[in-house]
């Protein structure tokens, strides 16, 4: 059968040639910095690069922090590494970070989801129009949390309390529904944390950052993993009874009906953006509340001073609470890094180094905010740091990244301020023998978030 043998031989040759070509491309990628004589980690693992532990045994912020410290110890203003299949650079000097974040620096600013900018505008208009209503709902829900805490004489897992508060707020403000009392049994953390594709998404979305490819990859992974059903499952956990509260879903429907044809968002994209909104609100709000209460338990003097200030309705109460929240965000930033891909070759101010096109630039927020040069004793909780009193936000303090901030983050911070003001003004937070010494971050979630039980004893202040 000479024809069959011919096609078998041809197919084998094509496969071997393709495999050989792929190996050459991958080897060229991992050798990019060495070939360019760019300060770097050198040639590393082909598949994972310098990020082999990220997403498996540790969160990516720790991997980036380790590389940042390595480059800084060698007095490099910037260093090259390999993030999975993608060459990346990590700057260490503040003035260089400002340059990289400058609007003139060539970078890809597009979202992987179509209609993202329109959706953001509609969310912003909803927040501006109904700000007072959102404050009232947050106040009502946080008072329920205080009542729940004061009624219990036993230690509580503050993760459950913070997550229940976040879910109730999302149910009322986003969907116009009321959350059942049993909703805390819904595994929302695990559900919302599930990322489409896991390591597959990380590897290919960083290697091929084009909007079209990432959108296609997201839809493909969603199809296999049934990820879009998550939003339906979340909403179905709420009571069918609608509330009289203003809600974003209603606002979005009205706006969509009045919108021009070119300003309408496809149904699938709306679902994806709504899920992103819910995830951001949930993780930023609950994560910050958990971290702050944890630190208050470990820092009794700071808690006592804040409690007394809040009880007296001191004019400085807002500033004091704001500094405590700012230090919480400094130590536990919801956004661990600012990451973008260059769309052109960019020469750095020194003139000696060039960041090539299609390179991922990683500004290490977590590493910068834990750098002893910028924050003396970075592991100590200190709300009186001078950086919080600056009139302009420093490049060294960007816990939520840069504009555009994660959608829903402003609502999340509103929830944090109202909840902590109520809890810390009326309750006392104490440690128990089971309280963790440090907060451990889950390795496989996009936004840094505590893992495991966070037990504290919270009771009404005497």
TORKOL-4160 file (C-alpha; in steps of 0.2 Angstrom, whole numbers, padded with zeros to 4 digits, m for minus):
462
<pt num="1" X="0000" Y="0000" Z="0000"/>
<pt num="2" X="0013" Y="0013" Z="m0006"/>
<pt num="3" X="0000" Y="0027" Z="m0005"/>
<pt num="4" X="m0005" Y="0024" Z="0013"/>
<pt num="5" X="0014" Y="0023" Z="0017"/>
<pt num="6" X="0017" Y="0039" Z="0008"/>
<pt num="7" X="0003" Y="0049" Z="0018"/>
<pt num="8" X="0009" Y="0041" Z="0035"/>
<pt num="9" X="0027" Y="0047" Z="0031"/>
<pt num="10" X="0021" Y="0064" Z="0026"/>
<pt num="11" X="0010" Y="0066" Z="0041"/>
<pt num="12" X="0025" Y="0060" Z="0052"/>
<pt num="13" X="0037" Y="0072" Z="0044"/>
<pt num="14" X="0025" Y="0087" Z="0046"/>
<pt num="15" X="0022" Y="0083" Z="0064"/>
<pt num="16" X="0040" Y="0081" Z="0068"/>
<pt num="17" X="0044" Y="0097" Z="0058"/>
<pt num="18" X="0030" Y="0107" Z="0067"/>
<pt num="19" X="0037" Y="0100" Z="0084"/>
<pt num="20" X="0055" Y="0105" Z="0080"/>
<pt num="21" X="0049" Y="0122" Z="0075"/>
<pt num="22" X="0039" Y="0124" Z="0091"/>
<pt num="23" X="0054" Y="0119" Z="0101"/>
<pt num="24" X="0064" Y="0132" Z="0092"/>
<pt num="25" X="0051" Y="0146" Z="0095"/>
<pt num="26" X="0050" Y="0141" Z="0114"/>
<pt num="27" X="0069" Y="0141" Z="0116"/>
<pt num="28" X="0070" Y="0158" Z="0107"/>
<pt num="29" X="0058" Y="0165" Z="0119"/>
<pt num="30" X="0066" Y="0159" Z="0135"/>
<pt num="31" X="0083" Y="0165" Z="0128"/>
<pt num="32" X="0077" Y="0182" Z="0123"/>
<pt num="33" X="0085" Y="0191" Z="0138"/>
<pt num="34" X="0101" Y="0182" Z="0136"/>
<pt num="35" X="0102" Y="0186" Z="0117"/>
<pt num="36" X="0098" Y="0204" Z="0120"/>
<pt num="37" X="0111" Y="0205" Z="0135"/>
<pt num="38" X="0096" Y="0211" Z="0146"/>
<pt num="39" X="0099" Y="0209" Z="0165"/>
<pt num="40" X="0088" Y="0194" Z="0168"/>
<pt num="41" X="0086" Y="0177" Z="0177"/>
<pt num="42" X="0094" Y="0168" Z="0161"/>
<pt num="43" X="0087" Y="0153" Z="0152"/>
<pt num="44" X="0074" Y="0144" Z="0163"/>
<pt num="45" X="0061" Y="0131" Z="0161"/>
<pt num="46" X="0052" Y="0131" Z="0144"/>
<pt num="47" X="0034" Y="0129" Z="0150"/>
<pt num="48" X="0033" Y="0138" Z="0167"/>
<pt num="49" X="0048" Y="0149" Z="0165"/>
<pt num="50" X="0052" Y="0158" Z="0182"/>
<pt num="51" X="0034" Y="0155" Z="0188"/>
<pt num="52" X="0033" Y="0136" Z="0191"/>
<pt num="53" X="0027" Y="0138" Z="0209"/>
<pt num="54" X="0014" Y="0151" Z="0205"/>
<pt num="55" X="m0004" Y="0145" Z="0206"/>
<pt num="56" X="0001" Y="0128" Z="0213"/>
<pt num="57" X="0011" Y="0130" Z="0229"/>
<pt num="58" X="0010" Y="0149" Z="0231"/>
<pt num="59" X="0001" Y="0164" Z="0224"/>
<pt num="60" X="0009" Y="0173" Z="0210"/>
<pt num="61" X="0012" Y="0189" Z="0220"/>
<pt num="62" X="0025" Y="0179" Z="0230"/>
<pt num="63" X="0034" Y="0173" Z="0215"/>
<pt num="64" X="0035" Y="0191" Z="0208"/>
<pt num="65" X="0041" Y="0197" Z="0225"/>
<pt num="66" X="0055" Y="0185" Z="0225"/>
<pt num="67" X="0061" Y="0190" Z="0208"/>
<pt num="68" X="0059" Y="0209" Z="0213"/>
<pt num="69" X="0070" Y="0206" Z="0228"/>
<pt num="70" X="0083" Y="0197" Z="0217"/>
<pt num="71" X="0084" Y="0210" Z="0204"/>
<pt num="72" X="0085" Y="0224" Z="0218"/>
<pt num="73" X="0099" Y="0215" Z="0227"/>
<pt num="74" X="0109" Y="0216" Z="0211"/>
<pt num="75" X="0105" Y="0234" Z="0210"/>
<pt num="76" X="0096" Y="0232" Z="0193"/>
<pt num="77" X="0083" Y="0245" Z="0189"/>
<pt num="78" X="0073" Y="0232" Z="0179"/>
<pt num="79" X="0075" Y="0214" Z="0176"/>
<pt num="80" X="0069" Y="0201" Z="0164"/>
<pt num="81" X="0061" Y="0185" Z="0167"/>
<pt num="82" X="0049" Y="0172" Z="0159"/>
<pt num="83" X="0031" Y="0171" Z="0165"/>
<pt num="84" X="0026" Y="0154" Z="0158"/>
<pt num="85" X="0029" Y="0156" Z="0139"/>
<pt num="86" X="0030" Y="0175" Z="0140"/>
<pt num="87" X="0045" Y="0186" Z="0142"/>
<pt num="88" X="0042" Y="0199" Z="0156"/>
<pt num="89" X="0051" Y="0213" Z="0164"/>
<pt num="90" X="0049" Y="0218" Z="0183"/>
<pt num="91" X="0055" Y="0236" Z="0187"/>
<pt num="92" X="0062" Y="0240" Z="0204"/>
<pt num="93" X="0065" Y="0259" Z="0204"/>
<pt num="94" X="0050" Y="0271" Z="0207"/>
<pt num="95" X="0055" Y="0283" Z="0193"/>
<pt num="96" X="0056" Y="0269" Z="0181"/>
<pt num="97" X="0039" Y="0263" Z="0186"/>
<pt num="98" X="0032" Y="0280" Z="0184"/>
<pt num="99" X="0039" Y="0280" Z="0166"/>
<pt num="100" X="0032" Y="0263" Z="0162"/>
<pt num="101" X="0015" Y="0268" Z="0168"/>
<pt num="102" X="0015" Y="0284" Z="0158"/>
<pt num="103" X="0001" Y="0286" Z="0145"/>
<pt num="104" X="0014" Y="0288" Z="0132"/>
<pt num="105" X="0022" Y="0271" Z="0135"/>
<pt num="106" X="0016" Y="0259" Z="0122"/>
<pt num="107" X="0004" Y="0246" Z="0129"/>
<pt num="108" X="m0011" Y="0236" Z="0126"/>
<pt num="109" X="m0026" Y="0244" Z="0135"/>
<pt num="110" X="m0040" Y="0234" Z="0128"/>
<pt num="111" X="m0051" Y="0222" Z="0138"/>
<pt num="112" X="m0053" Y="0204" Z="0133"/>
<pt num="113" X="m0072" Y="0206" Z="0134"/>
<pt num="114" X="m0081" Y="0217" Z="0121"/>
<pt num="115" X="m0091" Y="0231" Z="0128"/>
<pt num="116" X="m0081" Y="0233" Z="0144"/>
<pt num="117" X="m0079" Y="0252" Z="0142"/>
<pt num="118" X="m0098" Y="0254" Z="0140"/>
<pt num="119" X="m0102" Y="0243" Z="0154"/>
<pt num="120" X="m0090" Y="0253" Z="0165"/>
<pt num="121" X="m0099" Y="0269" Z="0161"/>
<pt num="122" X="m0116" Y="0262" Z="0165"/>
<pt num="123" X="m0109" Y="0255" Z="0182"/>
<pt num="124" X="m0102" Y="0272" Z="0186"/>
<pt num="125" X="m0118" Y="0281" Z="0182"/>
<pt num="126" X="m0127" Y="0269" Z="0193"/>
<pt num="127" X="m0115" Y="0272" Z="0208"/>
<pt num="128" X="m0116" Y="0291" Z="0205"/>
<pt num="129" X="m0135" Y="0292" Z="0204"/>
<pt num="130" X="m0139" Y="0280" Z="0219"/>
<pt num="131" X="m0124" Y="0284" Z="0230"/>
<pt num="132" X="m0135" Y="0288" Z="0245"/>
<pt num="133" X="m0146" Y="0272" Z="0243"/>
<pt num="134" X="m0130" Y="0261" Z="0242"/>
<pt num="135" X="m0124" Y="0269" Z="0259"/>
<pt num="136" X="m0141" Y="0266" Z="0267"/>
<pt num="137" X="m0141" Y="0247" Z="0261"/>
<pt num="138" X="m0123" Y="0245" Z="0267"/>
<pt num="139" X="m0127" Y="0253" Z="0284"/>
<pt num="140" X="m0143" Y="0242" Z="0286"/>
<pt num="141" X="m0133" Y="0226" Z="0282"/>
<pt num="142" X="m0118" Y="0230" Z="0293"/>
<pt num="143" X="m0129" Y="0233" Z="0308"/>
<pt num="144" X="m0136" Y="0216" Z="0305"/>
<pt num="145" X="m0119" Y="0209" Z="0305"/>
<pt num="146" X="m0115" Y="0218" Z="0322"/>
<pt num="147" X="m0131" Y="0211" Z="0329"/>
<pt num="148" X="m0126" Y="0194" Z="0324"/>
<pt num="149" X="m0109" Y="0196" Z="0331"/>
<pt num="150" X="m0115" Y="0203" Z="0348"/>
<pt num="151" X="m0128" Y="0189" Z="0350"/>
<pt num="152" X="m0115" Y="0175" Z="0349"/>
<pt num="153" X="m0104" Y="0172" Z="0364"/>
<pt num="154" X="m0093" Y="0160" Z="0354"/>
<pt num="155" X="m0078" Y="0163" Z="0343"/>
<pt num="156" X="m0083" Y="0166" Z="0324"/>
<pt num="157" X="m0074" Y="0163" Z="0308"/>
<pt num="158" X="m0074" Y="0181" Z="0301"/>
<pt num="159" X="m0072" Y="0174" Z="0284"/>
<pt num="160" X="m0090" Y="0168" Z="0285"/>
<pt num="161" X="m0096" Y="0184" Z="0292"/>
<pt num="162" X="m0088" Y="0195" Z="0280"/>
<pt num="163" X="m0093" Y="0184" Z="0265"/>
<pt num="164" X="m0111" Y="0184" Z="0271"/>
<pt num="165" X="m0111" Y="0203" Z="0272"/>
<pt num="166" X="m0103" Y="0204" Z="0254"/>
<pt num="167" X="m0116" Y="0192" Z="0247"/>
<pt num="168" X="m0131" Y="0201" Z="0255"/>
<pt num="169" X="m0124" Y="0218" Z="0248"/>
<pt num="170" X="m0122" Y="0210" Z="0230"/>
<pt num="171" X="m0139" Y="0202" Z="0231"/>
<pt num="172" X="m0148" Y="0219" Z="0235"/>
<pt num="173" X="m0137" Y="0232" Z="0226"/>
<pt num="174" X="m0133" Y="0222" Z="0210"/>
<pt num="175" X="m0148" Y="0210" Z="0207"/>
<pt num="176" X="m0162" Y="0218" Z="0218"/>
<pt num="177" X="m0165" Y="0202" Z="0228"/>
<pt num="178" X="m0164" Y="0197" Z="0246"/>
<pt num="179" X="m0151" Y="0184" Z="0252"/>
<pt num="180" X="m0158" Y="0169" Z="0263"/>
<pt num="181" X="m0151" Y="0167" Z="0280"/>
<pt num="182" X="m0144" Y="0150" Z="0274"/>
<pt num="183" X="m0134" Y="0158" Z="0260"/>
<pt num="184" X="m0118" Y="0157" Z="0270"/>
<pt num="185" X="m0118" Y="0139" Z="0267"/>
<pt num="186" X="m0117" Y="0142" Z="0248"/>
<pt num="187" X="m0098" Y="0139" Z="0244"/>
<pt num="188" X="m0097" Y="0156" Z="0236"/>
<pt num="189" X="m0078" Y="0158" Z="0239"/>
<pt num="190" X="m0074" Y="0142" Z="0229"/>
<pt num="191" X="m0087" Y="0146" Z="0216"/>
<pt num="192" X="m0081" Y="0164" Z="0213"/>
<pt num="193" X="m0063" Y="0159" Z="0214"/>
<pt num="194" X="m0064" Y="0146" Z="0200"/>
<pt num="195" X="m0054" Y="0153" Z="0185"/>
<pt num="196" X="m0058" Y="0147" Z="0167"/>
<pt num="197" X="m0045" Y="0134" Z="0163"/>
<pt num="198" X="m0033" Y="0137" Z="0178"/>
<pt num="199" X="m0015" Y="0135" Z="0172"/>
<pt num="200" X="m0021" Y="0133" Z="0154"/>
<pt num="201" X="m0028" Y="0150" Z="0155"/>
<pt num="202" X="m0013" Y="0158" Z="0163"/>
<pt num="203" X="0000" Y="0150" Z="0151"/>
<pt num="204" X="m0010" Y="0155" Z="0135"/>
<pt num="205" X="m0017" Y="0171" Z="0140"/>
<pt num="206" X="0000" Y="0178" Z="0144"/>
<pt num="207" X="0008" Y="0170" Z="0129"/>
<pt num="208" X="m0005" Y="0177" Z="0117"/>
<pt num="209" X="m0012" Y="0193" Z="0124"/>
<pt num="210" X="m0022" Y="0199" Z="0109"/>
<pt num="211" X="m0040" Y="0203" Z="0113"/>
<pt num="212" X="m0047" Y="0191" Z="0099"/>
<pt num="213" X="m0037" Y="0176" Z="0105"/>
<pt num="214" X="m0041" Y="0179" Z="0124"/>
<pt num="215" X="m0059" Y="0181" Z="0120"/>
<pt num="216" X="m0060" Y="0165" Z="0110"/>
<pt num="217" X="m0050" Y="0156" Z="0123"/>
<pt num="218" X="m0061" Y="0162" Z="0137"/>
<pt num="219" X="m0077" Y="0156" Z="0127"/>
<pt num="220" X="m0069" Y="0139" Z="0123"/>
<pt num="221" X="m0064" Y="0136" Z="0141"/>
<pt num="222" X="m0081" Y="0142" Z="0147"/>
<pt num="223" X="m0089" Y="0129" Z="0135"/>
<pt num="224" X="m0079" Y="0115" Z="0143"/>
<pt num="225" X="m0080" Y="0120" Z="0161"/>
<pt num="226" X="m0098" Y="0128" Z="0161"/>
<pt num="227" X="m0091" Y="0143" Z="0169"/>
<pt num="228" X="m0105" Y="0155" Z="0164"/>
<pt num="229" X="m0117" Y="0144" Z="0173"/>
<pt num="230" X="m0109" Y="0151" Z="0189"/>
<pt num="231" X="m0118" Y="0167" Z="0188"/>
<pt num="232" X="m0135" Y="0158" Z="0186"/>
<pt num="233" X="m0131" Y="0147" Z="0201"/>
<pt num="234" X="m0126" Y="0162" Z="0212"/>
<pt num="235" X="m0142" Y="0171" Z="0208"/>
<pt num="236" X="m0153" Y="0156" Z="0211"/>
<pt num="237" X="m0146" Y="0155" Z="0228"/>
<pt num="238" X="m0155" Y="0171" Z="0232"/>
<pt num="239" X="m0173" Y="0172" Z="0237"/>
<pt num="240" X="m0185" Y="0176" Z="0222"/>
<pt num="241" X="m0193" Y="0190" Z="0232"/>
<pt num="242" X="m0187" Y="0206" Z="0225"/>
<pt num="243" X="m0183" Y="0221" Z="0236"/>
<pt num="244" X="m0188" Y="0239" Z="0234"/>
<pt num="245" X="m0169" Y="0244" Z="0233"/>
<pt num="246" X="m0162" Y="0252" Z="0218"/>
<pt num="247" X="m0151" Y="0239" Z="0209"/>
<pt num="248" X="m0139" Y="0239" Z="0195"/>
<pt num="249" X="m0147" Y="0225" Z="0185"/>
<pt num="250" X="m0163" Y="0235" Z="0183"/>
<pt num="251" X="m0153" Y="0251" Z="0179"/>
<pt num="252" X="m0143" Y="0241" Z="0166"/>
<pt num="253" X="m0159" Y="0234" Z="0157"/>
<pt num="254" X="m0167" Y="0252" Z="0156"/>
<pt num="255" X="m0150" Y="0259" Z="0149"/>
<pt num="256" X="m0149" Y="0245" Z="0137"/>
<pt num="257" X="m0166" Y="0248" Z="0130"/>
<pt num="258" X="m0163" Y="0266" Z="0127"/>
<pt num="259" X="m0145" Y="0263" Z="0119"/>
<pt num="260" X="m0141" Y="0265" Z="0101"/>
<pt num="261" X="m0137" Y="0249" Z="0091"/>
<pt num="262" X="m0118" Y="0252" Z="0092"/>
<pt num="263" X="m0119" Y="0255" Z="0111"/>
<pt num="264" X="m0128" Y="0238" Z="0115"/>
<pt num="265" X="m0118" Y="0224" Z="0124"/>
<pt num="266" X="m0120" Y="0206" Z="0118"/>
<pt num="267" X="m0129" Y="0195" Z="0131"/>
<pt num="268" X="m0114" Y="0184" Z="0133"/>
<pt num="269" X="m0102" Y="0198" Z="0136"/>
<pt num="270" X="m0115" Y="0206" Z="0148"/>
<pt num="271" X="m0114" Y="0189" Z="0158"/>
<pt num="272" X="m0095" Y="0189" Z="0158"/>
<pt num="273" X="m0094" Y="0207" Z="0164"/>
<pt num="274" X="m0108" Y="0205" Z="0177"/>
<pt num="275" X="m0098" Y="0190" Z="0184"/>
<pt num="276" X="m0082" Y="0201" Z="0184"/>
<pt num="277" X="m0091" Y="0214" Z="0194"/>
<pt num="278" X="m0098" Y="0202" Z="0207"/>
<pt num="279" X="m0080" Y="0194" Z="0209"/>
<pt num="280" X="m0072" Y="0211" Z="0211"/>
<pt num="281" X="m0085" Y="0217" Z="0224"/>
<pt num="282" X="m0085" Y="0201" Z="0234"/>
<pt num="283" X="m0066" Y="0198" Z="0235"/>
<pt num="284" X="m0061" Y="0216" Z="0238"/>
<pt num="285" X="m0074" Y="0220" Z="0251"/>
<pt num="286" X="m0073" Y="0203" Z="0261"/>
<pt num="287" X="m0055" Y="0201" Z="0259"/>
<pt num="288" X="m0051" Y="0219" Z="0266"/>
<pt num="289" X="m0063" Y="0217" Z="0280"/>
<pt num="290" X="m0056" Y="0200" Z="0285"/>
<pt num="291" X="m0038" Y="0207" Z="0285"/>
<pt num="292" X="m0043" Y="0222" Z="0295"/>
<pt num="293" X="m0052" Y="0213" Z="0308"/>
<pt num="294" X="m0037" Y="0200" Z="0309"/>
<pt num="295" X="m0025" Y="0215" Z="0311"/>
<pt num="296" X="m0036" Y="0223" Z="0325"/>
<pt num="297" X="m0036" Y="0207" Z="0334"/>
<pt num="298" X="m0017" Y="0207" Z="0334"/>
<pt num="299" X="m0015" Y="0225" Z="0337"/>
<pt num="300" X="m0025" Y="0229" Z="0353"/>
<pt num="301" X="m0018" Y="0247" Z="0355"/>
<pt num="302" X="m0023" Y="0252" Z="0338"/>
<pt num="303" X="m0040" Y="0245" Z="0339"/>
<pt num="304" X="m0043" Y="0253" Z="0356"/>
<pt num="305" X="m0038" Y="0270" Z="0349"/>
<pt num="306" X="m0049" Y="0268" Z="0334"/>
<pt num="307" X="m0064" Y="0262" Z="0345"/>
<pt num="308" X="m0063" Y="0277" Z="0356"/>
<pt num="309" X="m0062" Y="0289" Z="0342"/>
<pt num="310" X="m0077" Y="0281" Z="0333"/>
<pt num="311" X="m0087" Y="0281" Z="0349"/>
<pt num="312" X="m0084" Y="0299" Z="0353"/>
<pt num="313" X="m0088" Y="0304" Z="0334"/>
<pt num="314" X="m0072" Y="0313" Z="0335"/>
<pt num="315" X="m0069" Y="0324" Z="0319"/>
<pt num="316" X="m0053" Y="0314" Z="0316"/>
<pt num="317" X="m0063" Y="0298" Z="0316"/>
<pt num="318" X="m0065" Y="0297" Z="0297"/>
<pt num="319" X="m0046" Y="0300" Z="0295"/>
<pt num="320" X="m0041" Y="0287" Z="0308"/>
<pt num="321" X="m0053" Y="0274" Z="0300"/>
<pt num="322" X="m0046" Y="0279" Z="0283"/>
<pt num="323" X="m0028" Y="0277" Z="0289"/>
<pt num="324" X="m0032" Y="0259" Z="0296"/>
<pt num="325" X="m0040" Y="0254" Z="0280"/>
<pt num="326" X="m0026" Y="0261" Z="0270"/>
<pt num="327" X="m0013" Y="0251" Z="0280"/>
<pt num="328" X="m0024" Y="0236" Z="0278"/>
<pt num="329" X="m0024" Y="0239" Z="0259"/>
<pt num="330" X="m0005" Y="0242" Z="0260"/>
<pt num="331" X="m0001" Y="0225" Z="0268"/>
<pt num="332" X="m0015" Y="0215" Z="0259"/>
<pt num="333" X="m0017" Y="0224" Z="0242"/>
<pt num="334" X="m0032" Y="0217" Z="0232"/>
<pt num="335" X="m0022" Y="0219" Z="0216"/>
<pt num="336" X="m0005" Y="0211" Z="0218"/>
<pt num="337" X="0002" Y="0218" Z="0202"/>
<pt num="338" X="m0001" Y="0230" Z="0187"/>
<pt num="339" X="0002" Y="0220" Z="0171"/>
<pt num="340" X="0001" Y="0225" Z="0153"/>
<pt num="341" X="0009" Y="0220" Z="0136"/>
<pt num="342" X="0019" Y="0232" Z="0126"/>
<pt num="343" X="0013" Y="0235" Z="0108"/>
<pt num="344" X="0030" Y="0242" Z="0102"/>
<pt num="345" X="0048" Y="0242" Z="0106"/>
<pt num="346" X="0051" Y="0255" Z="0120"/>
<pt num="347" X="0068" Y="0262" Z="0124"/>
<pt num="348" X="0070" Y="0265" Z="0143"/>
<pt num="349" X="0076" Y="0282" Z="0150"/>
<pt num="350" X="0094" Y="0276" Z="0152"/>
<pt num="351" X="0095" Y="0273" Z="0133"/>
<pt num="352" X="0104" Y="0257" Z="0136"/>
<pt num="353" X="0090" Y="0245" Z="0137"/>
<pt num="354" X="0075" Y="0242" Z="0126"/>
<pt num="355" X="0059" Y="0233" Z="0131"/>
<pt num="356" X="0053" Y="0224" Z="0115"/>
<pt num="357" X="0036" Y="0222" Z="0108"/>
<pt num="358" X="0024" Y="0209" Z="0115"/>
<pt num="359" X="0033" Y="0209" Z="0132"/>
<pt num="360" X="0023" Y="0208" Z="0148"/>
<pt num="361" X="0027" Y="0222" Z="0160"/>
<pt num="362" X="0024" Y="0218" Z="0178"/>
<pt num="363" X="0023" Y="0232" Z="0191"/>
<pt num="364" X="0025" Y="0222" Z="0208"/>
<pt num="365" X="0012" Y="0231" Z="0219"/>
<pt num="366" X="0013" Y="0218" Z="0233"/>
<pt num="367" X="0032" Y="0218" Z="0233"/>
<pt num="368" X="0033" Y="0237" Z="0232"/>
<pt num="369" X="0021" Y="0239" Z="0247"/>
<pt num="370" X="0032" Y="0226" Z="0257"/>
<pt num="371" X="0049" Y="0234" Z="0253"/>
<pt num="372" X="0058" Y="0239" Z="0269"/>
<pt num="373" X="0066" Y="0254" Z="0259"/>
<pt num="374" X="0049" Y="0262" Z="0256"/>
<pt num="375" X="0040" Y="0255" Z="0271"/>
<pt num="376" X="0051" Y="0253" Z="0286"/>
<pt num="377" X="0046" Y="0236" Z="0296"/>
<pt num="378" X="0034" Y="0232" Z="0281"/>
<pt num="379" X="0026" Y="0217" Z="0291"/>
<pt num="380" X="0021" Y="0228" Z="0306"/>
<pt num="381" X="0004" Y="0236" Z="0305"/>
<pt num="382" X="0006" Y="0254" Z="0306"/>
<pt num="383" X="m0008" Y="0266" Z="0301"/>
<pt num="384" X="0002" Y="0281" Z="0304"/>
<pt num="385" X="0014" Y="0279" Z="0289"/>
<pt num="386" X="0017" Y="0296" Z="0281"/>
<pt num="387" X="0013" Y="0290" Z="0264"/>
<pt num="388" X="m0005" Y="0290" Z="0268"/>
<pt num="389" X="m0005" Y="0309" Z="0271"/>
<pt num="390" X="0001" Y="0313" Z="0254"/>
<pt num="391" X="m0010" Y="0324" Z="0243"/>
<pt num="392" X="m0006" Y="0314" Z="0228"/>
<pt num="393" X="m0006" Y="0295" Z="0227"/>
<pt num="394" X="0012" Y="0289" Z="0226"/>
<pt num="395" X="0017" Y="0276" Z="0213"/>
<pt num="396" X="0023" Y="0266" Z="0229"/>
<pt num="397" X="0005" Y="0264" Z="0235"/>
<pt num="398" X="m0007" Y="0257" Z="0222"/>
<pt num="399" X="m0017" Y="0243" Z="0231"/>
<pt num="400" X="m0030" Y="0244" Z="0217"/>
<pt num="401" X="m0019" Y="0246" Z="0203"/>
<pt num="402" X="m0021" Y="0261" Z="0191"/>
<pt num="403" X="m0035" Y="0268" Z="0181"/>
<pt num="404" X="m0046" Y="0260" Z="0176"/>
<pt num="405" X="m0048" Y="0252" Z="0193"/>
<pt num="406" X="m0056" Y="0235" Z="0195"/>
<pt num="407" X="m0075" Y="0238" Z="0191"/>
<pt num="408" X="m0085" Y="0237" Z="0207"/>
<pt num="409" X="m0070" Y="0242" Z="0218"/>
<pt num="410" X="m0078" Y="0259" Z="0223"/>
<pt num="411" X="m0093" Y="0250" Z="0230"/>
<pt num="412" X="m0082" Y="0237" Z="0238"/>
<pt num="413" X="m0073" Y="0251" Z="0248"/>
<pt num="414" X="m0089" Y="0259" Z="0252"/>
<pt num="415" X="m0094" Y="0242" Z="0260"/>
<pt num="416" X="m0078" Y="0241" Z="0269"/>
<pt num="417" X="m0079" Y="0258" Z="0277"/>
<pt num="418" X="m0097" Y="0256" Z="0283"/>
<pt num="419" X="m0095" Y="0239" Z="0290"/>
<pt num="420" X="m0078" Y="0242" Z="0299"/>
<pt num="421" X="m0085" Y="0259" Z="0306"/>
<pt num="422" X="m0100" Y="0249" Z="0313"/>
<pt num="423" X="m0091" Y="0234" Z="0319"/>
<pt num="424" X="m0075" Y="0243" Z="0327"/>
<pt num="425" X="m0086" Y="0257" Z="0334"/>
<pt num="426" X="m0097" Y="0245" Z="0344"/>
<pt num="427" X="m0087" Y="0229" Z="0346"/>
<pt num="428" X="m0071" Y="0222" Z="0352"/>
<pt num="429" X="m0060" Y="0210" Z="0343"/>
<pt num="430" X="m0049" Y="0198" Z="0352"/>
<pt num="431" X="m0038" Y="0183" Z="0347"/>
<pt num="432" X="m0042" Y="0165" Z="0352"/>
<pt num="433" X="m0030" Y="0150" Z="0354"/>
<pt num="434" X="m0036" Y="0145" Z="0337"/>
<pt num="435" X="m0033" Y="0162" Z="0328"/>
<pt num="436" X="m0019" Y="0161" Z="0315"/>
<pt num="437" X="m0003" Y="0170" Z="0317"/>
<pt num="438" X="m0003" Y="0176" Z="0299"/>
<pt num="439" X="m0015" Y="0176" Z="0285"/>
<pt num="440" X="m0011" Y="0164" Z="0272"/>
<pt num="441" X="m0016" Y="0168" Z="0254"/>
<pt num="442" X="m0024" Y="0155" Z="0242"/>
<pt num="443" X="m0012" Y="0151" Z="0228"/>
<pt num="444" X="m0024" Y="0148" Z="0214"/>
<pt num="445" X="m0035" Y="0164" Z="0215"/>
<pt num="446" X="m0034" Y="0179" Z="0203"/>
<pt num="447" X="m0036" Y="0191" Z="0217"/>
<pt num="448" X="m0026" Y="0188" Z="0233"/>
<pt num="449" X="m0038" Y="0181" Z="0246"/>
<pt num="450" X="m0036" Y="0173" Z="0263"/>
<pt num="451" X="m0037" Y="0154" Z="0264"/>
<pt num="452" X="m0043" Y="0143" Z="0279"/>
<pt num="453" X="m0052" Y="0148" Z="0294"/>
<pt num="454" X="m0049" Y="0165" Z="0302"/>
<pt num="455" X="m0056" Y="0163" Z="0320"/>
<pt num="456" X="m0058" Y="0178" Z="0331"/>
<pt num="457" X="m0069" Y="0182" Z="0346"/>
<pt num="458" X="m0080" Y="0198" Z="0343"/>
<pt num="459" X="m0091" Y="0204" Z="0356"/>
<pt num="460" X="m0100" Y="0220" Z="0361"/>
<pt num="461" X="m0088" Y="0233" Z="0368"/>
<pt num="462" X="m0092" Y="0237" Z="0387"/>
